[in-house]
Amino acid sequence: MKTFVVPKDIYDGMVAHCLEGMPNEACGFIGGKVGGNESVATKLYPMTNAAASPVFYRPDDREMLAALKDMDENGLDVASIFHSHVATRAYPSPTDIREAHYPDAVFVIVSFENRDDPYAKGYLIHKQDWRDATGQVEEVELVVE
């Protein structure tokens, strides 16, 4: 199983951003290093959900481009794309799978199905082609340090 190592401050920042986004889904990127069996998070890029929806997210175009530029300038990979599920479990929805376009990024979902006890899980989404609507979901071990 692949692991995604996330420093506690980045994890806490991601969860806080998702909580602030309620009642809508929140989203963002995490920059870091993508390796064979382990990816490591180094920088959080919270973004505005331009869809402003409780069931769908779309990162703000300008914020996304700025994050990608910053990662490129600092030699970072898109280690993760994260978003929240405001009322359901942390598992990729059919929409999440259809919209997954980064094969090496860990898709982290922060679940608020129990608002008093949010949790996150990570997944790789394997597709034959990035345009495919379906794919295989593989859980990734999140290691918060």
N, C-alpha and C positions, 0 to 999 in steps of 0.2 A: 504494500500500500504506500502510495506517495504521501509525504508529509508537507505541511505548509507551516513554517515557523513564524509566529506573529508576536512581536514584543507587546507586553501588556499595555503600554501607553497607546500603541496603534490600535489594538483590539478595543480598548476602552473608548478611544476617540471614534471608532467606527460605530460602536453600539450607541454612543451618545448622539452622533449625527443621525442615526436611524430613529432614535427616540424623538429628537427634535423635529423630524420630518412628519411625525404623526399628525393627522390621521392618514396621510398619504405614504406611499412607499418612498424610501430615501435610497440614494445610490452614490457610488463613487468608485474610484480605482485605488489600488495599492501598488506602489512601485516597489521593486526589489530585484532579486536575482532568481531566475528560474533555472533549476538544475535537473539532473536525471531523476532521482527519487525524492529530492527535497527542494522546495522553494523557500526563500526567506524574504519576509516583508521588511522594508526599510523606510517607506514614506507613505503617508495617508493623503489621499486627494479626495476630500468630500466634494460632492457636486450637487447642484440643484436638479431635482426631478422635473424636467421641462414638461412632462406629461401631467404633472400635478394630479396623480391618480392613486387611489388606494389599491389598485389591482395591476398596475403596469408602471414601469419606469422607463425613462429615456433621459440619459445624461444631457445636460445643457451643452450644446455644440461648442460654444466658446470655452467653457470650463474644461471640456474634454480635450479640445485641441491644445489648450494651455498645459494641461497635465501631461499629455503625450510629448509635447515639446520639452517640458522640464525633465521628463524621464530620459528622453533622447540626449539632452545636453549633459545629464549626469550619469549616463551609462547604465540606466536602470531598465529593467524589463517591465511589462505589464504583468505583474505577478498575480494580481487578483482583480476581479470586478465584483463588487459587493452591492447588495441591495437588501431591503427588508421585506418581510411578509408580515403585514399588520395583524392578521388574524389566523394565519395558517402555519403549518409546520415548516421547518427549514428543509425543503426538498424542491428541486427545480420543477416548476409548472411547465405545461406544454409550451406556453409563451416563452418562458426562460430558455427552454431548449431550442426553440425555433430561432430566437434572437441571439444565440451564443455564436459569436464570430471570432473568438480568440482561443484557439485549441490548446495553448499551453498555459492559459490563465486559470487559476483556481476561482471558481464561481462560489463566493461565500454568501450565504443567506442568513440574515439575522431574523429569527422568529420571535414575534410578540403574541403568539397564540395564548400564552400566559403572560400578561403585561407585567406582572410582578417578578417574573423570572425569565427574562429574555435569554436566548441561547443562539449560537451560530454553528453552522456546519458548512463544510467545503466540499466542492465537487469538481471533477473534470467532466467535460461534456465532449464526447468523441463523435464526430460526424464524418461521413465520406466527403462531403463538400460543405463549405460554410453556408451555402444557400439552402441546405436540406432543412426540412421542418422537424425531422426526428433525429434522434441520436441515442447513444448509449451513455448512461450516467454512472460515473464511478466516484464513490465517496473518497475523500482525502482526509487524512488525520490532521486536525488543527492542533498545533502545539502552541499554547500561549505561555510566554516566559516573561 
